[in-house]
């Protein structure tokens, strides 16, 4: 299957707001790249700010998952330029924080 066709099928399978699951294939300080279960030719990506599986108001960010771990999150964007599906794991980091005036 051509890469363009794989990308189109992945966008149909994983629209924004849907749930995606994949295995971490590469880990960097800025985030992790995933091989998605139902679209292995397309990269999933979770940046360090979007990885918040624990306490939403926590002061310490959760460590990124290791290579080989399975990650599940919500699709937040489809990046045509990079043919990449970006995920949010857990609530956005601004949820659960109290605002002081």
PyMOL CGO cylinders between C-alpha atoms (Angstrom):
from pymol import cmd
from pymol.cgo import CYLINDER

trace = [
    CYLINDER, 0.00, 0.00, 0.00, 1.34, 3.44, -0.91, 0.3, 1, 1, 1, 1, 1, 1,
    CYLINDER, 1.34, 3.44, -0.91, 2.26, 5.78, 1.93, 0.3, 1, 1, 1, 1, 1, 1,
    CYLINDER, 2.26, 5.78, 1.93, -0.34, 8.36, 0.82, 0.3, 1, 1, 1, 1, 1, 1,
    CYLINDER, -0.34, 8.36, 0.82, -3.03, 5.66, 0.89, 0.3, 1, 1, 1, 1, 1, 1,
    CYLINDER, -3.03, 5.66, 0.89, -1.87, 4.49, 4.33, 0.3, 1, 1, 1, 1, 1, 1,
    CYLINDER, -1.87, 4.49, 4.33, -2.05, 8.06, 5.62, 0.3, 1, 1, 1, 1, 1, 1,
    CYLINDER, -2.05, 8.06, 5.62, -5.58, 8.56, 4.25, 0.3, 1, 1, 1, 1, 1, 1,
    CYLINDER, -5.58, 8.56, 4.25, -6.79, 5.31, 5.83, 0.3, 1, 1, 1, 1, 1, 1,
    CYLINDER, -6.79, 5.31, 5.83, -5.15, 6.26, 9.16, 0.3, 1, 1, 1, 1, 1, 1,
    CYLINDER, -5.15, 6.26, 9.16, -6.92, 9.65, 9.14, 0.3, 1, 1, 1, 1, 1, 1,
    CYLINDER, -6.92, 9.65, 9.14, -10.24, 7.89, 8.57, 0.3, 1, 1, 1, 1, 1, 1,
    CYLINDER, -10.24, 7.89, 8.57, -9.55, 5.33, 11.31, 0.3, 1, 1, 1, 1, 1, 1,
    CYLINDER, -9.55, 5.33, 11.31, -8.25, 7.88, 13.87, 0.3, 1, 1, 1, 1, 1, 1,
    CYLINDER, -8.25, 7.88, 13.87, -10.25, 11.12, 13.61, 0.3, 1, 1, 1, 1, 1, 1,
    CYLINDER, -10.25, 11.12, 13.61, -9.60, 13.86, 16.17, 0.3, 1, 1, 1, 1, 1, 1,
    CYLINDER, -9.60, 13.86, 16.17, -11.23, 12.88, 19.45, 0.3, 1, 1, 1, 1, 1, 1,
    CYLINDER, -11.23, 12.88, 19.45, -10.93, 9.12, 18.87, 0.3, 1, 1, 1, 1, 1, 1,
    CYLINDER, -10.93, 9.12, 18.87, -8.80, 6.76, 20.96, 0.3, 1, 1, 1, 1, 1, 1,
    CYLINDER, -8.80, 6.76, 20.96, -5.58, 5.30, 19.59, 0.3, 1, 1, 1, 1, 1, 1,
    CYLINDER, -5.58, 5.30, 19.59, -3.23, 2.71, 21.02, 0.3, 1, 1, 1, 1, 1, 1,
    CYLINDER, -3.23, 2.71, 21.02, 0.34, 1.95, 20.04, 0.3, 1, 1, 1, 1, 1, 1,
    CYLINDER, 0.34, 1.95, 20.04, 3.71, 0.65, 21.12, 0.3, 1, 1, 1, 1, 1, 1,
    CYLINDER, 3.71, 0.65, 21.12, 6.56, 3.07, 21.86, 0.3, 1, 1, 1, 1, 1, 1,
    CYLINDER, 6.56, 3.07, 21.86, 9.21, 2.64, 19.14, 0.3, 1, 1, 1, 1, 1, 1,
    CYLINDER, 9.21, 2.64, 19.14, 11.44, 5.63, 19.98, 0.3, 1, 1, 1, 1, 1, 1,
    CYLINDER, 11.44, 5.63, 19.98, 11.85, 7.76, 23.11, 0.3, 1, 1, 1, 1, 1, 1,
    CYLINDER, 11.85, 7.76, 23.11, 13.39, 11.23, 23.30, 0.3, 1, 1, 1, 1, 1, 1,
    CYLINDER, 13.39, 11.23, 23.30, 13.47, 14.02, 25.90, 0.3, 1, 1, 1, 1, 1, 1,
    CYLINDER, 13.47, 14.02, 25.90, 10.70, 15.82, 23.98, 0.3, 1, 1, 1, 1, 1, 1,
    CYLINDER, 10.70, 15.82, 23.98, 8.32, 12.87, 23.53, 0.3, 1, 1, 1, 1, 1, 1,
    CYLINDER, 8.32, 12.87, 23.53, 7.74, 9.37, 22.17, 0.3, 1, 1, 1, 1, 1, 1,
    CYLINDER, 7.74, 9.37, 22.17, 6.95, 7.96, 18.74, 0.3, 1, 1, 1, 1, 1, 1,
    CYLINDER, 6.95, 7.96, 18.74, 4.45, 5.12, 18.50, 0.3, 1, 1, 1, 1, 1, 1,
    CYLINDER, 4.45, 5.12, 18.50, 3.60, 2.38, 16.07, 0.3, 1, 1, 1, 1, 1, 1,
    CYLINDER, 3.60, 2.38, 16.07, -0.18, 2.49, 16.04, 0.3, 1, 1, 1, 1, 1, 1,
    CYLINDER, -0.18, 2.49, 16.04, -2.05, -0.82, 16.28, 0.3, 1, 1, 1, 1, 1, 1,
    CYLINDER, -2.05, -0.82, 16.28, -4.29, -0.26, 13.28, 0.3, 1, 1, 1, 1, 1, 1,
    CYLINDER, -4.29, -0.26, 13.28, -1.99, 1.94, 11.20, 0.3, 1, 1, 1, 1, 1, 1,
    CYLINDER, -1.99, 1.94, 11.20, 1.61, 0.67, 11.55, 0.3, 1, 1, 1, 1, 1, 1,
    CYLINDER, 1.61, 0.67, 11.55, 2.84, 2.65, 8.53, 0.3, 1, 1, 1, 1, 1, 1,
    CYLINDER, 2.84, 2.65, 8.53, 1.86, 5.95, 10.21, 0.3, 1, 1, 1, 1, 1, 1,
    CYLINDER, 1.86, 5.95, 10.21, 3.66, 7.40, 13.22, 0.3, 1, 1, 1, 1, 1, 1,
    CYLINDER, 3.66, 7.40, 13.22, 1.88, 8.33, 16.40, 0.3, 1, 1, 1, 1, 1, 1,
    CYLINDER, 1.88, 8.33, 16.40, 3.50, 11.00, 18.57, 0.3, 1, 1, 1, 1, 1, 1,
    CYLINDER, 3.50, 11.00, 18.57, 3.04, 12.07, 22.19, 0.3, 1, 1, 1, 1, 1, 1,
    CYLINDER, 3.04, 12.07, 22.19, 5.05, 15.11, 23.28, 0.3, 1, 1, 1, 1, 1, 1,
    CYLINDER, 5.05, 15.11, 23.28, 6.23, 15.49, 26.86, 0.3, 1, 1, 1, 1, 1, 1,
    CYLINDER, 6.23, 15.49, 26.86, 3.57, 18.13, 27.65, 0.3, 1, 1, 1, 1, 1, 1,
    CYLINDER, 3.57, 18.13, 27.65, 0.79, 15.87, 26.33, 0.3, 1, 1, 1, 1, 1, 1,
    CYLINDER, 0.79, 15.87, 26.33, 1.80, 12.89, 28.47, 0.3, 1, 1, 1, 1, 1, 1,
    CYLINDER, 1.80, 12.89, 28.47, -0.11, 13.28, 31.73, 0.3, 1, 1, 1, 1, 1, 1,
    CYLINDER, -0.11, 13.28, 31.73, -1.45, 9.86, 32.76, 0.3, 1, 1, 1, 1, 1, 1,
    CYLINDER, -1.45, 9.86, 32.76, -1.52, 10.61, 36.49, 0.3, 1, 1, 1, 1, 1, 1,
    CYLINDER, -1.52, 10.61, 36.49, -2.77, 13.41, 38.69, 0.3, 1, 1, 1, 1, 1, 1,
    CYLINDER, -2.77, 13.41, 38.69, -3.82, 16.37, 36.47, 0.3, 1, 1, 1, 1, 1, 1,
    CYLINDER, -3.82, 16.37, 36.47, -2.82, 18.88, 39.14, 0.3, 1, 1, 1, 1, 1, 1,
    CYLINDER, -2.82, 18.88, 39.14, 0.45, 17.17, 39.99, 0.3, 1, 1, 1, 1, 1, 1,
    CYLINDER, 0.45, 17.17, 39.99, 3.55, 19.27, 40.24, 0.3, 1, 1, 1, 1, 1, 1,
    CYLINDER, 3.55, 19.27, 40.24, 5.90, 16.60, 38.89, 0.3, 1, 1, 1, 1, 1, 1,
    CYLINDER, 5.90, 16.60, 38.89, 5.44, 15.50, 35.28, 0.3, 1, 1, 1, 1, 1, 1,
    CYLINDER, 5.44, 15.50, 35.28, 5.10, 11.77, 34.71, 0.3, 1, 1, 1, 1, 1, 1,
    CYLINDER, 5.10, 11.77, 34.71, 8.13, 10.12, 33.15, 0.3, 1, 1, 1, 1, 1, 1,
    CYLINDER, 8.13, 10.12, 33.15, 7.66, 9.22, 29.50, 0.3, 1, 1, 1, 1, 1, 1,
    CYLINDER, 7.66, 9.22, 29.50, 7.00, 5.55, 28.75, 0.3, 1, 1, 1, 1, 1, 1,
    CYLINDER, 7.00, 5.55, 28.75, 9.88, 3.32, 27.71, 0.3, 1, 1, 1, 1, 1, 1,
    CYLINDER, 9.88, 3.32, 27.71, 10.42, 1.70, 24.32, 0.3, 1, 1, 1, 1, 1, 1,
    CYLINDER, 10.42, 1.70, 24.32, 8.19, -1.36, 24.06, 0.3, 1, 1, 1, 1, 1, 1,
    CYLINDER, 8.19, -1.36, 24.06, 5.46, -0.05, 26.39, 0.3, 1, 1, 1, 1, 1, 1,
    CYLINDER, 5.46, -0.05, 26.39, 1.89, 0.28, 25.10, 0.3, 1, 1, 1, 1, 1, 1,
    CYLINDER, 1.89, 0.28, 25.10, 0.32, 3.73, 25.26, 0.3, 1, 1, 1, 1, 1, 1,
    CYLINDER, 0.32, 3.73, 25.26, -3.31, 4.72, 24.76, 0.3, 1, 1, 1, 1, 1, 1,
    CYLINDER, -3.31, 4.72, 24.76, -4.50, 8.25, 24.27, 0.3, 1, 1, 1, 1, 1, 1,
    CYLINDER, -4.50, 8.25, 24.27, -6.87, 10.62, 22.55, 0.3, 1, 1, 1, 1, 1, 1,
    CYLINDER, -6.87, 10.62, 22.55, -6.12, 11.88, 19.04, 0.3, 1, 1, 1, 1, 1, 1,
    CYLINDER, -6.12, 11.88, 19.04, -5.67, 15.66, 19.25, 0.3, 1, 1, 1, 1, 1, 1,
    CYLINDER, -5.67, 15.66, 19.25, -4.38, 16.43, 15.75, 0.3, 1, 1, 1, 1, 1, 1,
    CYLINDER, -4.38, 16.43, 15.75, -3.59, 14.93, 12.37, 0.3, 1, 1, 1, 1, 1, 1,
    CYLINDER, -3.59, 14.93, 12.37, -0.48, 16.52, 10.85, 0.3, 1, 1, 1, 1, 1, 1,
    CYLINDER, -0.48, 16.52, 10.85, -0.58, 16.10, 7.07, 0.3, 1, 1, 1, 1, 1, 1,
    CYLINDER, -0.58, 16.10, 7.07, 2.90, 17.57, 6.56, 0.3, 1, 1, 1, 1, 1, 1,
    CYLINDER, 2.90, 17.57, 6.56, 4.51, 14.90, 8.76, 0.3, 1, 1, 1, 1, 1, 1,
    CYLINDER, 4.51, 14.90, 8.76, 1.83, 12.23, 8.23, 0.3, 1, 1, 1, 1, 1, 1,
    CYLINDER, 1.83, 12.23, 8.23, 1.71, 12.02, 12.00, 0.3, 1, 1, 1, 1, 1, 1,
    CYLINDER, 1.71, 12.02, 12.00, -1.09, 11.41, 14.48, 0.3, 1, 1, 1, 1, 1, 1,
    CYLINDER, -1.09, 11.41, 14.48, -0.58, 13.34, 17.72, 0.3, 1, 1, 1, 1, 1, 1,
    CYLINDER, -0.58, 13.34, 17.72, -2.03, 12.03, 20.95, 0.3, 1, 1, 1, 1, 1, 1,
    CYLINDER, -2.03, 12.03, 20.95, -2.85, 13.33, 24.43, 0.3, 1, 1, 1, 1, 1, 1,
    CYLINDER, -2.85, 13.33, 24.43, -2.48, 10.81, 27.26, 0.3, 1, 1, 1, 1, 1, 1,
    CYLINDER, -2.48, 10.81, 27.26, -4.55, 11.77, 30.29, 0.3, 1, 1, 1, 1, 1, 1,
    CYLINDER, -4.55, 11.77, 30.29, -6.14, 15.15, 30.78, 0.3, 1, 1, 1, 1, 1, 1,
    CYLINDER, -6.14, 15.15, 30.78, -4.48, 18.26, 29.34, 0.3, 1, 1, 1, 1, 1, 1,
    CYLINDER, -4.48, 18.26, 29.34, -1.91, 19.67, 31.79, 0.3, 1, 1, 1, 1, 1, 1,
    CYLINDER, -1.91, 19.67, 31.79, -3.94, 22.82, 32.46, 0.3, 1, 1, 1, 1, 1, 1,
    CYLINDER, -3.94, 22.82, 32.46, -6.94, 20.82, 33.76, 0.3, 1, 1, 1, 1, 1, 1,
    CYLINDER, -6.94, 20.82, 33.76, -7.03, 20.40, 37.49, 0.3, 1, 1, 1, 1, 1, 1,
    CYLINDER, -7.03, 20.40, 37.49, -4.79, 23.36, 38.21, 0.3, 1, 1, 1, 1, 1, 1,
    CYLINDER, -4.79, 23.36, 38.21, -6.15, 26.00, 40.51, 0.3, 1, 1, 1, 1, 1, 1,
    CYLINDER, -6.15, 26.00, 40.51, -5.90, 29.59, 39.49, 0.3, 1, 1, 1, 1, 1, 1,
    CYLINDER, -5.90, 29.59, 39.49, -4.79, 32.17, 41.99, 0.3, 1, 1, 1, 1, 1, 1,
    CYLINDER, -4.79, 32.17, 41.99, -5.68, 35.83, 41.60, 0.3, 1, 1, 1, 1, 1, 1,
]
cmd.load_cgo(trace, "trace")
